[in-house]
Amino acid sequence: MPADRQAWHPPVEGNTGRDALDQVIECGLLNGLGATNFQNKLAPPPDWDVYTAQKALLDTPEKVHATFIAGTEALAAAIESCSAARLAETFIHPFYKTETTWAEYADFFYWNMCYHEGQINYIQVLYGDMS
């Protein structure tokens, strides 16, 4: 995506649409949170004040990219380190508040990234990139 479009907002009344960088920030920060949760064998609800503070520090595309890569690699490593028995253990999902397995929790992060990739692709269509 061209640099001049990474922070472009879709034409929404009140300009509340999310830009592509914001989508990538969410994935990077939540993946990092997921890595910590897998490592600690705990999945508390996110502290949105901490999330907002971390997000504020990501003020360049380079910082956003680095955070995305670091969070995603940490999450992948944390999941890969789990045994099949550990992945079958259950706990209360911090977002959905339902009983879930660690394997299902891993899938949550995959789903979140696929969802945001789709949003970014749609943003590209909205600004005219049909490639």
N, C-alpha and C positions, 0 to 999 in steps of 0.2 A: 504494500500500500504506500503510495507516495507520502512523503513527510507532511505535505500540506493538508493531507486528508486524515491523518492519524487522530487528530483531536477535533475533527469535524463532527458536528451534531446533526442528526437528521432534522429536517424542518418540522418540528413539533411545536405546537402552541406553548409558549412559555419556555422554549428551548430546554426542556427537561430530558430530551433523549440522551442516551449514553453514547459516548464516542468509542472508537476501537481501542484506544489506549486504556480506557476505564475497564473494558471487558478483559483485557490482558492482565491488568492490575489485579482484578478480582481472582482470576485463575491462579496467578502466581502467589498471592497472599493466602488464599484458601488452601492451595496445595501445600504450602509451607506449614500451615496450621494442621493439615491432615498428617503430614510427616511427623510433627511433634506428637499428635494424638496417638499415632501408631507406635511411636517409640516409647511413650509413657504408658501405653495400654489404658488410656483414659480418653474420653471424648466429651469434654465439657462444652457447653454452648460457647460460641465465639464472644469475645469481649469487643463489642463494636466500637468502643472508644479507642481501644488499642488499634483496631483495624483502621479507623479513620486517621489516627496519628501516623501509622505506617504508610498509609496511602499518600498522605501529604508530603512525605519525604521523596516520593517517586515523581519528581518534577521534570524528568527528561525521558525521551524514548529509550535511551541507553540504560537508565536505571530500571525502567519498567521491564525491559528485555532481560536484564541480569536477574531481577527478582523472579521473573517467570521461569527462567531456566533453573535457577537455584531451588526454587520451591518444587518444581516438577521433578527434578532429579532426586531431591531429598525424599519426596513422596514415593517415587518408584523404588528407591533403595529400601525405604522403610517397609513397603509392602512386600518386596522380594525377600526380606529377612524373616517374614512370618512363616511359620509352619502351617500345614493344612489344618491341623487341630486348632491352632490359634485363630486362623481365618474363620473357623466354624463357631467360635465362641460368640455369644450374644451380649449386647449392651443396649442402652437406650440411645437412639440416634439423636445427636445434638440439634439437628434442624427439624426433623420430622416428629420427634418425641415418641417414636415407636421402637419396639424391640427389633434389632437388626443384627446381622452378623458382621464381623470385620470384613469379610469378602464383599458383602453388599455395600458396606461403607466405602470400600475401595472403588466399587463401581459408581458410587455417587460422584466421586471426583472426575472419573472418566466422563460421566454424563454431563457434568457441569462444563467441562471443557468443550465437549461436542456442541452443547447448547450455545455457548458463547462464540464458538467458531461460526456457527450459523448466523448469529447476530452480526458478527463482523462481515460475513459474506453479504448479508442483506444491506448493511450500511454501504458496502461497495456498490451494490445495485442502485441504491437510492441516489448516490452521487454520479451515477452514469457509467461505472466500470462494469461492462458486461463480459469481460474476458474470463 
